């Protein structure tokens, strides 16, 4: 599946992607439940850094602070693990960051004992109304496709080699 971004109502956008990996549901969920793997799946050009002291125990209501660069602008990002349902899914929600709304559902779906689907559904909203729609069209949408393409390639290389 190619990464799709569609516009919903009220300036809400949805990114949707599915990746098939050669791993069990448990192994796949364990990979995504380790905050340290965020560094591996995040593109280096974002200069991503987790600021929350380690170790980070992932569970409902865990808060993780990050710092990254978007187009040379330093951005602080705080995520809340809003839902935690091992080994099926979890949701991280932006509390502080560049979006008016960011909610990322991670679904882990069993195909067989050794094959799993990783499904990402991200709902996001850009600030600035009409200007935000233009920013999304010219920058954000392209950036997210590039970021999630990198992420997808890293996930496939990790599990399928």
C-alpha positions in Angstrom: 0.0 0.0 0.0 1.2 3.5 -0.8 1.0 6.1 1.9 -2.3 8.0 1.5 -3.2 11.4 2.9 -6.8 12.5 2.6 -8.7 15.5 3.8 -11.5 15.0 6.3 -13.8 17.7 7.6 -12.8 20.8 9.6 -9.2 20.9 8.3 -8.5 17.4 9.7 -6.3 15.2 7.5 -5.7 11.5 7.7 -2.4 9.7 6.8 -2.9 5.9 6.3 -0.3 3.3 5.6 0.1 -0.5 5.9 3.4 -2.4 5.9 3.7 -6.2 5.9 6.7 -7.6 8.0 8.1 -11.0 8.4 7.6 -11.3 12.2 5.2 -12.4 14.8 2.7 -10.0 16.3 4.5 -10.2 19.6 7.9 -9.4 18.1 6.4 -6.6 16.0 4.6 -5.0 19.0 7.7 -5.3 21.1 9.7 -3.4 18.5 7.2 -0.6 18.5 6.7 -0.5 22.2 10.4 0.4 22.7 10.7 4.2 22.6 14.4 3.8 21.7 13.4 2.3 18.3 12.0 5.8 17.4 15.5 6.9 16.6 15.9 4.0 14.1 12.7 4.7 12.3 12.9 8.5 12.2 14.8 10.1 9.4 18.2 11.5 10.3 17.5 14.9 8.7 14.9 15.5 11.5 17.7 15.4 14.1 15.2 13.6 16.4 16.2 13.3 20.1 14.2 11.8 22.9 14.6 14.0 26.0 12.7 11.9 28.5 15.1 10.1 30.8 15.5 6.3 30.0 14.3 3.7 30.5 10.9 4.7 29.3 8.1 2.2 30.3 5.5 2.3 27.6 1.9 2.1 28.9 -1.2 4.1 29.0 -0.5 7.7 30.2 3.2 7.5 29.5 4.5 10.9 28.4 7.5 11.2 26.1 9.3 14.5 25.3 11.2 14.9 22.0 13.1 17.5 20.2 13.5 17.6 16.4 14.1 20.0 13.5 11.5 20.7 10.8 12.9 22.9 8.0 15.7 24.1 10.3 13.2 25.1 13.0 13.7 23.5 16.4 10.5 21.9 17.6 9.6 20.5 21.0 7.1 17.6 20.9 5.3 15.9 23.8 3.4 12.7 23.3 0.9 11.0 25.5 0.3 7.2 25.2 -3.5 7.6 25.1 -4.3 3.9 24.5 -2.2 0.8 25.2 -3.5 -2.6 24.1 -0.7 -5.1 23.7 -0.1 -6.7 21.3 -2.8 -5.2 19.1 -2.5 -1.4 19.1 -1.5 1.8 20.8 -2.2 5.4 20.3 0.2 8.4 20.8 -1.3 11.8 20.9 0.6 15.1 20.6 0.2 17.3 23.7 2.8 19.9 22.7 4.1 20.3 19.1 3.5 21.9 15.7 0.0 20.5 15.1 -3.3 21.6 16.5 -4.1 17.9 16.6 -2.0 14.8 16.1 -3.3 11.3 17.0 -1.3 8.3 15.7 -3.0 4.8 15.9 -0.5 2.0 15.6 -2.2 -1.3 14.7 -0.5 -4.6 14.7 -2.5 -7.3 12.8 -1.6 -11.0 12.6 -1.6 -12.5 9.1 0.2 -15.7 10.2 2.7 -16.9 12.8 5.5 -15.2 10.9 3.7 -12.4 9.0 2.2 -9.2 10.5 0.7 -6.0 9.2 1.8 -2.7 10.7 -1.0 -0.2 10.1 -0.5 3.5 10.8 -3.5 5.9 10.9 -2.6 9.5 11.8 -5.2 12.2 12.1 -3.7 15.7 12.2 -4.8 19.3 11.9 -2.6 22.2 10.9 -3.1 25.6 12.6 -3.8 28.8 10.6 -7.1 28.0 8.9 -6.9 28.6 5.1 -3.2 29.3 5.3 -2.8 26.0 7.1 -4.4 24.2 4.2 -1.9 25.8 1.8 1.0 24.9 4.2 -0.3 21.3 4.3 -0.6 21.1 0.5 2.9 22.6 -0.3 4.9 21.3 2.7 3.4 19.1 5.4 1.8 16.5 3.2 5.0 16.0 1.2 7.1 16.0 4.4 4.9 13.4 6.1 5.0 11.1 3.0 8.8 11.4 3.0 9.0 10.7 6.7 6.7 7.8 6.7 8.4 6.3 3.5 11.7 6.4 5.4 10.0 4.8 8.4 8.4 2.1 6.2 11.8 1.3 4.6 13.5 1.1 8.0 10.8 -1.2 9.4 11.0 -3.5 6.3 14.8 -3.6 6.5 14.7 -4.5 10.2 12.1 -7.3 10.0 12.6 -8.6 6.5 16.4 -9.2 6.4 
